[in-house]
């Protein structure tokens, strides 16, 4: 079930977020910078993983943080920041692996940005076609954040909104 939504992916109620990375990534721009700011240990553990495992384009690495799972999709490649690019083949392979994780894991929902279209320079329509191909028939909600709106929680169908209740004393519980 793919749902295209608008909002801030960091405010998702999904159990996981997937995003594009490259092996020398420093998480300094866009969503990667936001993830680094919210979960600083992500970058440290990412660097350790890359140093030990030397991931190839098209692979994924999973990071479990406090209350969230982050799927790092190696859709980008290159040695220097200015030379980084994505390929549809890398996106295709990463999404195949992500599907496998979704089918065999305990994740009940996932959120994705417009993968590999910023720094990766791919056409969104091509990437969205691959997302539909690999994730479209999953039994879990897949939220694709097509339009970024800072500090706005997206309307994610099927996900309960957090409810605050007021006690008689006025304290929120």
ABEGO torsion letter per residue (X at the ends): XBBBBBEBAAABABABBBBBBBAABAGABEAAAAAAAABAAAAAAAAAAAAAAGBBBGBBBBBBBBGBBBBBBBABBEABAAABBBBAAAAAAAAAAAAAAAAABABABBBBBBBGABAAGBBAAAAAAAAAAAAAABABBBBBBABBBBGBBBBBBGBBBBBBBBBAAGBBX
